[in-house]
Amino acid sequence: MNEEFLYLFHSTLGTVRLRKQLEQQPHLFRVCNVPRQLSAGCGLAIRLHCPPDEWQRWCQQGETAAVFRCEADGDYQELARYPAS
């Protein structure tokens, strides 16, 4: 069963690159604004529905700032945080 994950980026370029990769995949995704309770450098995020064991596949070295699991109650569980390169 798929879960929803939120990817934050250090720059808009990271968002664009992941969007282009995901356009070639069957997973549902959308580009959105970063939720107010979270912070990220560029202000854009990607919400992705994928199997729980695949979320790391979509992390981009030097571009992904953080990844969160979207909880049913509207909260976010941080899974990873990455430094900018």
N, C-alpha and C positions, 0 to 999 in steps of 0.2 A: 504494500500500500504506500502511495506517495505521501510525503509530508511537504510542508511549505517552509522554505528557507529564504532568508533575507541577506543579500550580499551588499556590503558597503565598500566604497572604493576611495583610493587616495586622490584620484583625478577623474574627470569626465572621460578621458581616453580609456580607462579601465572599464567603465560602464559600456562604452561603445564596442570595445573588443569582445567582451563577454556576450553582449547582445547579438553580435554577428555570429559567434559560435553557436549560440542557442537557436538561432533562426534555422539552422541545419538539423536540429534535433526534434524529437517528438514531444519533449517536455513543454508544459504550459509555463509561461513566464510573462512578466511585464516590468517595464521600467517605471519607477515611481520616485517620489520624493522620500528622503530619509525621514522616518518618524521623529517627532520632536524630542522624545525621551532618549534618543540615540544621537550620536554625532559622527560626522564623517567629513572629510576634506571637501568633497565636490558637491555634496547635497543631493546626489542621485543614488538610487539603489536599484537592485533587481530582486524581485520576488520570483522564486523558482519552485515549482512543484516537481519533486523527483524522489526516487527511493531513498530511504535514510542512509543507506550505505554508499550513495553516490555524491553526496554534497561536496566532499573534498575534491572531486574530479574537476569541479568548476572554479576552484580557487586559482587565481593568476598571480604568480610570484611577482612581487613588487607593485602590483596594482590593486589586489584585494586588500582592504583595510581590516575587515571583520566579517564574520558569518554568524548569523543568529537563526535559531529554529523559531518559527512563529507558533506560539501556543494558542490553543483554542480559546482561551480567555482574553486574547488580545495582547498578552505579554510576550516578551522575547527572551529566549535563553541563549546566552552567548556560547558559541561552540569554539570559536577561534578568533584570535586577533593577530594581525601581521604588520610588521614595520614597513615603511616605505623604503624603496631601494635608492 
